[in-house]
Amino acid sequence: DVVEYGFFTFIAKPLFTLLSFLYGVFGNWGWAIVVMTIIVRLALYPLTYKGTVSMNKLKELAPKVKELQKKYADDKQKLNMHMMELYKKNGANPMGGCLPILLQIPVFFAVYRVLQNAIELKGAPWILWVKDLAVMDPYFILPVAMGITMFLHQKITPTTFNDPMQEKIMKYLPLIFTFFFVTFPAGLTLYWFTNNLASIVQQFYVNRIFAKKHEAQKVEK
């Protein structure tokens, strides 16, 4: 009760209870963090699945959207009207990829606060070189691995950027995050790294489903 988790205490306290339970099962705070991350990802799967499906649909419609943008470049009202018709006809929602992410933010902040405030992680080892989950990785292996997995996730995730500057910023985001996480406690970096791995597995799964649907549509035509 003394520990203050901030605005997301109502999510953070149950997460810490789960983390403590998993520590009792595995006897290691590092593996408890890994399993907790997977459980959180599975709980959020319906939301993230909807988001990835929306992004795939928007990527498929991107060529048609560009055609409309060229055709109605001088008439924004008609452009918006035809784009909404296109989205409605194909069951795509431009906000579909954003809403699930926004709903996940409170959970991510809660996990961040839990791992930041857990005194139990002080001096707690994980494996090999990680002797203390409460301090930064001494060899920067986890931050670099986190950056690489974030980059790989970006590469396989469909995007629909219309702004070149926004696209450039997103490309450099894994590098920026790597520099940030260099000074973060190893426990936090381990959480984000595991979360990235889970995201990659999920994205491969969704991409595979879409590829099969695309092939089936081609055969029908």
C-alpha positions in Angstrom: 0.0 0.0 0.0 3.0 2.3 0.5 4.1 2.0 -3.1 2.6 4.7 -5.4 1.9 3.6 -9.0 0.3 6.9 -10.1 -2.8 7.3 -12.2 -2.9 3.7 -13.4 -2.7 2.1 -9.9 -6.0 0.2 -10.6 -4.2 -1.7 -13.3 -0.7 -1.7 -11.8 -1.6 -3.4 -8.5 -3.2 -6.5 -10.1 -0.2 -6.7 -12.4 2.2 -6.7 -9.5 0.1 -9.4 -7.8 0.4 -11.5 -11.0 4.2 -10.8 -11.2 4.6 -11.9 -7.5 2.6 -15.0 -8.2 4.7 -15.9 -11.2 7.9 -15.4 -9.1 6.5 -17.9 -6.7 6.1 -20.4 -9.6 9.4 -19.8 -11.4 11.6 -18.5 -8.5 13.2 -15.9 -10.8 12.0 -12.3 -11.3 13.3 -12.3 -14.9 11.3 -15.3 -16.1 8.3 -13.9 -14.1 8.5 -10.7 -16.2 8.8 -12.7 -19.5 5.7 -14.8 -18.6 3.7 -11.8 -17.3 4.4 -10.0 -20.6 3.1 -13.0 -22.6 0.0 -13.2 -20.4 -0.6 -9.4 -20.9 -0.2 -9.8 -24.7 -2.7 -12.7 -24.8 -5.2 -10.6 -22.8 -4.8 -7.8 -25.2 -4.8 -10.0 -28.3 -8.4 -9.3 -29.4 -7.6 -5.5 -29.5 -4.2 -5.9 -31.2 -5.6 -8.4 -33.7 -8.3 -5.9 -34.8 -5.7 -3.2 -35.1 -3.4 -5.3 -37.3 -6.3 -6.4 -39.5 -7.3 -2.8 -40.0 -3.7 -1.9 -41.0 -3.6 -4.7 -43.5 -6.9 -3.6 -45.1 -5.7 0.0 -45.3 -2.5 -1.2 -47.0 -4.5 -3.1 -49.6 -6.6 0.0 -50.3 -3.6 2.3 -50.5 -3.2 2.2 -54.3 -6.9 3.1 -54.7 -6.6 5.9 -52.2 -3.7 7.4 -54.2 -5.8 7.2 -57.3 -8.6 9.1 -55.6 -6.1 11.7 -54.2 -4.9 12.4 -57.8 -8.4 12.5 -59.2 -9.8 14.8 -56.6 -6.7 16.8 -55.7 -8.5 20.1 -56.1 -11.7 19.1 -54.3 -11.1 17.9 -50.7 -14.8 17.5 -50.1 -15.3 15.0 -52.9 -12.0 13.3 -52.0 -13.2 12.7 -48.4 -16.6 11.5 -49.6 -15.2 9.0 -52.1 -12.5 7.8 -49.6 -15.2 7.1 -47.0 -17.3 5.2 -49.6 -14.2 3.1 -50.4 -13.5 2.3 -46.7 -17.1 1.5 -46.1 -17.4 -0.8 -49.1 -14.3 -2.7 -48.1 -15.0 -2.8 -44.3 -11.9 -0.7 -43.5 -11.6 1.8 -40.7 -8.9 4.5 -40.8 -9.0 4.7 -37.0 -9.1 0.9 -36.6 -5.3 0.6 -36.2 -5.1 3.5 -33.8 -7.9 2.8 -31.3 -6.5 -0.6 -30.1 -3.1 1.0 -29.6 -4.6 3.9 -27.5 -6.5 1.4 -25.4 -3.2 -0.5 -24.7 -1.4 2.6 -23.5 -2.8 2.5 -19.9 -1.6 -1.2 -19.6 1.9 -0.4 -20.9 2.2 2.6 -18.4 1.0 0.4 -15.6 3.6 -2.3 -16.4 6.3 0.4 -16.6 5.3 1.7 -13.1 5.2 -1.8 -11.7 8.7 -2.7 -12.9 10.1 0.8 -12.0 8.9 0.6 -8.4 9.3 -3.1 -7.6 12.0 -3.1 -4.9 12.0 -6.9 -5.3 14.0 -6.5 -8.5 16.9 -4.9 -6.7 19.8 -7.3 -6.9 17.6 -9.9 -8.6 19.4 -11.8 -11.4 17.9 -13.2 -14.6 20.4 -15.2 -16.7 24.1 -15.1 -17.5 25.2 -11.4 -17.7 22.0 -9.9 -16.1 22.9 -9.9 -12.4 20.5 -7.1 -11.3 17.2 -6.4 -13.0 16.9 -3.0 -11.3 19.9 -1.5 -13.0 20.9 -1.0 -16.7 22.2 -3.9 -18.7 26.0 -3.7 -18.2 26.8 -5.0 -21.7 23.8 -3.3 -23.5 22.7 -6.6 -25.0 19.0 -6.3 -24.0 18.7 -2.7 -25.3 20.3 -3.7 -28.7 18.1 -6.8 -28.9 15.0 -4.6 -28.1 16.0 -2.2 -30.9 16.5 -5.0 -33.4 13.2 -6.7 -32.6 11.4 -3.3 -32.8 13.0 -2.8 -36.3 11.9 -6.3 -37.4 8.4 -5.7 -36.2 8.2 -2.4 -38.2 9.5 -4.2 -41.3 6.7 -6.8 -41.3 3.9 -4.4 -40.2 1.9 -2.8 -43.0 2.0 1.0 -43.0 0.0 3.7 -44.9 2.1 6.8 -44.4 1.1 9.8 -46.6 3.7 12.1 -45.0 7.4 11.3 -46.0 8.6 13.0 -42.8 6.4 10.9 -40.6 7.7 7.8 -42.4 11.3 8.8 -41.8 10.6 9.4 -38.1 9.1 5.9 -37.8 12.1 4.4 -39.5 14.5 5.9 -36.9 12.2 5.1 -33.9 13.9 1.8 -33.1 17.3 3.5 -32.9 15.9 6.3 -30.7 14.2 3.7 -28.4 17.5 1.8 -28.2 19.3 4.9 -26.9 16.5 5.6 -24.4 16.5 2.0 -23.1 20.3 1.9 -22.6 19.9 3.7 -19.3 16.6 1.9 -18.3 16.6 -1.0 -15.7 17.2 -4.4 -17.3 13.8 -5.6 -16.1 12.0 -2.9 -18.1 14.1 -3.6 -21.2 13.4 -7.3 -20.8 9.6 -6.5 -20.7 9.8 -4.4 -23.9 12.0 -7.0 -25.7 9.6 -9.8 -24.9 6.7 -7.7 -26.0 8.4 -7.0 -29.3 8.9 -10.8 -29.9 5.3 -11.4 -29.1 4.3 -8.6 -31.6 6.4 -10.2 -34.3 4.8 -13.6 -33.9 1.3 -12.1 -33.9 2.1 -9.9 -37.0 3.5 -13.0 -38.9 0.2 -14.8 -38.0 -2.0 -12.0 -39.3 0.0 -11.5 -42.4 -0.2 -15.2 -43.2 -4.0 -15.1 -42.8 -4.3 -12.1 -45.2 -2.0 -13.8 -47.7 -4.2 -16.9 -47.7 -7.4 -14.7 -48.1 -5.7 -12.8 -51.0 -4.8 -16.1 -52.8 -8.4 -17.4 -52.3 -9.8 -14.2 -53.8 -7.5 -14.5 -56.8 -8.6 -18.1 -57.4 -12.3 -17.1 -57.2 -11.8 -14.4 -59.8 
